[in-house]
Amino acid sequence: MHGRRGARQPDPAERFAPPYRIVTLRTPDGPLRARLDLREPTRRPMAFAGRSDRPPPGPLRRFVRTWGWRAYALPVLTVLTVLCGVDAANGSTRLPLGGADSSTAAAPGAADSAPAAGPTPVPASPAKPTPTGIYVDDGGAGTGRPLPANALPPGGPYTQRGGERYDVVPGTSKVYGSGPLHRFTVELEAGVLEDGPAFAAAVEKTLSDPRSWGRGGRASFQRISTGVPDFRVTLTSSLTVRKLCGYDLPYETSCYNGDLARVVINDARWVRGAVAYKGSVALYRLYVVNHEVGHALGNGHVQCPHDGALAPVMMQQTLGVTTPGVGTCRPNPYPYP
């Protein structure tokens, strides 16, 4: 509905205005101060000049009214400042920390015979504690952080890409153990720079150990270099490992490929080991051979049985020795420690 012609149009700002306008007043003693206690009145009752029966306030009262709580704080702070100055002046005559007190003061004349003290040496900066375990190489800056349990530790160079062809390391061994016989070959992928005879000797030593799978007549092993073996122990470049073992877990791992009857040992791990073994590559090598040969014998993965126990050799210690909800085991490279 339209209004009458010529009528004054209402100001949009006034449509929601109250019947009166609120005017901000300035109090006689300046702007309003913030208040911590909201129960305090927002303003003092307005006083009208000439109508008060009280005598005019004196200088002290005006000072307190103007400065509020500061009127009481200033004298206190002044006294404290004076006391601190007196205490500091007296402290200059005190003995330094570690000096003699009244019960250990030197006898009269002792200071005359004592040699003059030289300049006080500046104490050396406290040495940074050496972290335990394996840490990221930070160039000696002391800022290393612990490696994740599944990370590849720092160390020497390893072969990333090989020729995807295996060469049998020549040599045979006697039969180790008295149980069912398992014959194996030791092979290196072409391009892997490890010493073939040294690798073969390490594999033989691992499987012939009485703490390995042949314990108590459970199995026997013999290395061969001709004929058809039961399984092959092969040292493999890291990229070929990914083709033979898969790369579902984006870490450097080893595996047993049952279709090829091939124990695939990752050269990256053979050179650098695992975080759980805290720099002991030799112990890790025992573990990785026993673990993967354990798969060739039909054993699956297991977890840490309880906190503080020796890790079962079929636990995936390359990725760590902790089972969530159970606890952390101690690294162990043997099936029968």
ABEGO torsion letter per residue (X at the ends): XBBBBGBBBBBAAAAABBABBBBBBBBAAEBBBBBABAABBABBBBBBBGABABBBBBAAAAAAAAAEAAAAAAAAAAAAAAAAAAAAAAAAABBBBGBBBAAABBBBGAAAABBBBBBBBBBBBBBBBBBBEBBBBAGGAGABBBBBAABBBBEBBBBABBAGBBBBBBEBBBBBEABBBBBBBBBBBBGBABBAAAAAAAAAAAAABAABAABGGABBBBBBABEBBABBBBBBBAAAAAAAAEAABBBBBBBBBAAAGBBBBBAAAAAAEBAAAGGBAAAAAAAAAAAAAAAAAGBBBBBBABBGBBBBAABBAAAEABBBGAEBBBBBABABX
